[in-house]
Amino acid sequence: MFCGGQSLAETAVPAAPAAVAAADAKVSAIAARIDRDGATTRLIFELTAPTTASAFAATGPRIVVDLPEVAFLIDPAVGAPASASPRQRGATADSEASLIRSFRFGRFAPGRSRIVIDLTRPAKAGRVESVVRPEGARLEIDLVAENPAAFAAAVAQRVKAEAAEAGAGPAPAVREPAAAEMGQLPLVVLDPGHGGVDMGAQSRHGDMEKMVVFEFARALKAKIEARGRQRVALTREEDIFIPLNDRVRFAREHSASLFLSIHADTLGEASVRGATIYTVAARASDAESARIAEKENLADQAAGVEVNAKAEEVGDILFDLARRETRALGREFGQTLLSKWRETASLNKNPSRSASFVVLKAHDVPSALLELGYLSSEADLSNLTSPAWRDRAAEGVAEAIDAYFRAHPATSRASLK
């Protein structure tokens, strides 16, 4: 008999209204907890109705559970590591025996949701079943320890199958003509970082990066469109997971003239605050930039998507020249953004940096990444969650984008396409 009812965080309250309003799933998850029985660790989600689910092993080590779209009406903190919750410290004997380090959940794709379980050591899903108990419907995920070699073999088999499936898929979409060739306004692609099962950073109060940056991107989109001099597209229009390479592909296939990725990180030092603008470079400008890029580049893996290392495009001299010109334009935009941000909001002590971010690697789309501030700073957090601050800051970014295009009219982009 399972006992204990241990959860990694004690609360399981409704999620943010915006997330709830966006969900139109037929099944809702209303609570989650971890139980243990000897060598078996069971993760239980209380549901409003039964559903189907399947599981597989992933690098981490992790167990990934895929299911039809589910509305998770649960505080994401319920899956945080026990060490992140002061209330859980002290009851370590049982938690250390658990196979679950942490877990997260959310939309993975249209019509699909995902649960990603970070393991304390290799394990397998011995049983994944949606059942109806006297107290209601549940999704029960039973984990048992697995031999490391067997776990690695399972991951390798999955990666091989996914690679074969990807190779048999449709050819990449043909890119649209450049905006200048169509007589259209230049397109700005805004990329709200993270989303869905990939929650990004979180403040100690539970504020999630994926929601903070999404609200900022929407505010910025409205500011740009109100000026009427550029078109705008978002890489995600809702709380959903988008792989990193798909964000880059979206910008390229739509012939974007500028790409801006928006983030809000956390640091161990609460005193560090202010915005930072990153551009792409093969070698990071400093150790902290390298750390942040490495973490952001693993976002896919944290969502249960295996990262297939691919060599960067290698082409002829025309390709290399286009990439150099694109990166120079990205750096110029970064400096313009830096100047405008300084007029409206606070900057980090080292606000202009560079690193090898995957989302900034399009060879023909000038790109930059704006770190709005740090969720670990109370001062930044107060700003990031303030509609008034968001409005002022978004206005400053819109001005920077306008200034960039005044200096580089859309016709100058045709040579990069």
Long-range contacts (C-beta under 8 A, 24 or more apart in sequence): 1-37, 2-35, 2-36, 2-37, 2-42, 3-35, 3-36, 3-37, 4-35, 4-36, 4-94, 5-33, 5-34, 5-35, 6-33, 6-34, 6-35, 6-36, 6-91, 6-94, 6-95, 6-98, 7-32, 7-33, 7-34, 7-78, 8-34, 8-78, 8-79, 8-80, 8-81, 8-82, 8-85, 8-88, 8-95, 8-100, 8-102, 8-103, 9-75, 9-77, 9-78, 9-79, 9-80, 9-82, 9-84, 9-85, 9-87, 9-88, 10-85, 10-87, 10-88, 11-75, 11-77, 11-78, 12-74, 12-75, 12-78, 13-74, 13-75, 14-73, 14-74, 14-75, 15-72, 15-73, 15-74, 15-75, 15-76, 16-208, 16-211, 18-211, 18-215, 18-239, 19-72, 19-211, 19-239, 20-71, 20-73, 22-238, 22-239, 23-69, 23-71, 23-72, 23-107, 24-69, 24-71, 25-68, 25-69, 25-70, 25-71, 25-113, 26-69, 27-51, 27-68, 27-69, 27-70, 27-71, 28-70, 28-71, 28-72, 28-73, 29-70, 29-71, 29-72, 29-73, 29-74, 29-105, 29-139, 30-73, 30-74, 31-74, 31-78, 32-74, 32-78, 32-79, 32-103, 32-105, 33-78, 34-98, 34-100, 36-94, 36-97, 36-98, 39-144, 39-145, 40-126, 40-142, 40-143, 40-144, 41-98, 41-99, 41-100, 41-123, 41-142, 41-143, 41-144, 42-140, 42-141, 42-142, 42-143, 43-100, 43-103, 43-115, 43-117, 43-140, 43-141, 43-143, 44-138, 44-139, 44-140, 44-141, 45-105, 45-115, 45-138, 45-139, 46-136, 46-137, 46-138, 47-130, 47-136, 47-137, 47-138, 47-139, 48-136, 48-137, 49-137, 50-130, 50-131, 50-132, 50-137, 51-130, 51-137, 51-139, 52-130, 53-128, 53-129, 53-130, 53-139, 53-141, 54-128, 55-125, 55-128, 55-141, 56-125, 56-154, 56-158, 57-122, 57-124, 57-146, 57-151, 57-154, 57-155, 57-158, 58-116, 58-155, 58-158, 58-301, 58-304, 58-306, 59-155, 59-301, 59-306, 59-307, 60-118, 60-119, 60-301, 61-119, 61-121, 61-122, 61-123, 61-151, 62-116, 62-117, 62-118, 62-119, 62-304, 63-116, 63-117, 63-119, 63-123, 63-124, 63-125, 63-141, 63-143, 64-114, 64-115, 64-116, 64-117, 64-304, 65-114, 65-115, 65-116, 65-117, 65-125, 65-128, 65-139, 65-141, 66-108, 66-112, 66-113, 66-114, 67-112, 67-113, 67-114, 67-115, 67-139, 68-111, 68-112, 68-113, 69-107, 69-110, 69-111, 69-112, 69-113, 70-105, 70-113, 72-105, 72-106, 72-113, 74-105, 75-206, 76-104, 76-105, 76-199, 76-202, 76-206, 76-208, 77-202, 77-206, 79-103, 79-104, 79-105, 80-202, 81-118, 96-120, 99-123, 99-143, 99-144, 99-145, 100-143, 104-197, 104-198, 104-199, 105-197, 106-195, 106-196, 106-197, 106-198, 106-199, 106-239, 106-241, 107-195, 107-196, 107-197, 107-238, 107-239, 107-240, 107-241, 108-196, 108-197, 108-240, 108-241, 108-303, 109-240, 109-241, 110-240, 113-197, 114-196, 114-197, 114-241, 114-303, 114-304, 115-141, 115-197, 116-197, 116-302, 116-303, 116-304, 117-141, 117-143, 119-143, 121-145, 121-148, 122-146, 122-147, 122-148, 122-150, 122-151, 122-152, 123-151, 124-150, 124-151, 124-154, 155-306, 158-306, 159-306, 159-308, 162-306, 163-308, 172-249, 172-253, 173-253, 175-252, 175-253, 175-255, 175-417, 176-253, 176-254, 176-255, 177-255, 177-417, 178-255, 178-413, 178-414, 178-417, 179-231, 179-255, 179-257, 179-410, 179-413, 180-410, 180-411, 180-413, 180-414, 181-414, 181-417, 184-231, 184-410, 185-228, 185-229, 185-230, 185-231, 185-410, 186-230, 186-231, 186-257, 186-258, 186-405, 186-410, 186-413, 187-230, 187-231, 187-232, 187-233, 187-254, 187-255, 187-256, 187-257, 187-258, 188-224, 188-230, 188-231, 188-232, 188-233, 188-256, 188-257, 188-258, 188-259, 188-260, 188-401, 189-232, 189-233, 189-234, 189-235, 189-250, 189-251, 189-254, 189-256, 189-258, 189-259, 189-260, 189-365, 190-217, 190-220, 190-221, 190-232, 190-233, 190-234, 190-235, 190-260, 190-262, 191-217, 191-234, 191-235, 191-247, 191-251, 191-259, 191-260, 191-261, 191-262, 191-359, 192-216, 192-217, 192-234, 192-235, 192-236, 192-262, 193-261, 193-262, 193-263, 193-264, 193-296, 193-299, 194-263, 194-299, 195-236, 195-238, 195-239, 195-240, 195-241, 195-242, 196-239, 196-240, 196-241, 196-242, 196-303, 197-241, 197-303, 197-304, 198-241, 198-299, 198-300, 198-302, 198-303, 200-263, 200-264, 200-299, 201-264, 201-265, 201-266, 201-375, 201-376, 202-266, 202-375, 203-266, 203-375, 203-376, 203-381, 204-376, 205-381, 207-375, 207-381, 207-384, 207-385, 209-263, 209-264, 209-265, 209-266, 209-375, 210-239, 211-239, 212-264, 212-372, 212-375, 212-384, 212-385, 213-262, 213-263, 213-264, 213-372, 214-239, 215-390, 216-262, 216-372, 216-384, 216-390, 216-393, 216-394, 217-262, 219-390, 219-391, 219-394, 220-262, 220-394, 220-397, 220-398, 222-394, 223-394, 223-395, 223-397, 223-398, 224-398, 224-401, 227-398, 227-402, 229-402, 229-405, 230-257, 230-401, 230-402, 230-405, 241-303, 243-300, 243-303, 243-305, 244-297, 244-299, 244-300, 244-358, 244-359, 245-358, 247-359, 248-358, 248-359, 248-361, 248-362, 248-365, 251-362, 251-365, 251-367, 252-362, 252-364, 252-365, 255-417, 256-365, 257-365, 257-366, 257-405, 257-410, 257-413, 258-333, 258-365, 258-366, 258-367, 258-401, 258-404, 258-405, 259-359, 259-360, 259-362, 259-365, 259-366, 259-367, 259-368, 260-367, 260-368, 260-369, 260-370, 260-397, 260-401, 261-357, 261-359, 261-360, 261-367, 261-368, 261-369, 261-370, 262-369, 262-370, 262-372, 263-296, 263-369, 263-370, 263-371, 263-372, 264-371, 264-372, 264-373, 264-374, 264-375, 264-380, 264-384, 265-292, 265-371, 265-374, 265-375, 265-376, 266-374, 266-375, 266-376, 267-374, 267-376, 267-377, 268-376, 269-376, 270-376, 270-377, 270-378, 271-377, 272-348, 272-374, 272-376, 272-377, 273-346, 273-348, 273-373, 273-374, 273-377, 273-379, 273-380, 274-346, 274-347, 274-348, 274-349, 274-351, 274-373, 274-374, 274-380, 275-341, 275-345, 275-346, 275-347, 275-348, 275-351, 275-370, 275-371, 275-372, 275-373, 276-347, 276-348, 276-350, 276-351, 276-352, 276-353, 276-370, 276-371, 277-334, 277-337, 277-338, 277-341, 277-351, 277-352, 277-353, 277-368, 277-369, 277-370, 277-371, 278-334, 278-353, 278-354, 278-355, 278-357, 278-360, 278-368, 278-369, 278-370, 278-371, 279-327, 279-330, 279-331, 279-334, 279-353, 279-354, 279-360, 279-367, 279-368, 279-369, 280-327, 280-330, 280-354, 280-355, 280-356, 280-357, 280-360, 280-361, 280-367, 281-327, 281-354, 281-355, 281-356, 282-356, 283-356, 284-353, 284-354, 284-355, 284-356, 285-353, 285-354, 285-355, 286-350, 286-353, 288-350, 288-353, 289-353, 289-354, 289-355, 290-355, 292-355, 292-371, 293-355, 293-356, 293-357, 296-357, 296-358, 296-359, 297-356, 297-357, 297-358, 312-361, 313-363, 319-363, 322-363, 322-364, 322-415, 322-416, 323-363, 323-364, 325-415, 325-416, 326-362, 326-363, 326-364, 326-365, 326-366, 326-367, 326-416, 327-366, 329-366, 329-408, 330-360, 330-366, 330-367, 330-368, 332-366, 332-404, 332-407, 332-408, 333-366, 333-368, 333-400, 333-401, 333-404, 334-368, 336-400, 336-403, 336-404, 336-407, 337-368, 337-370, 337-397, 337-400, 337-401, 337-404, 339-400, 340-396, 340-397, 340-399, 340-400, 340-403, 341-393, 341-396, 341-397, 341-400, 343-396, 344-392, 344-393, 344-395, 344-396, 345-383, 345-389, 345-392, 345-393, 345-396, 346-373, 346-379, 346-380, 346-383, 364-416, 364-417, 365-416, 370-397
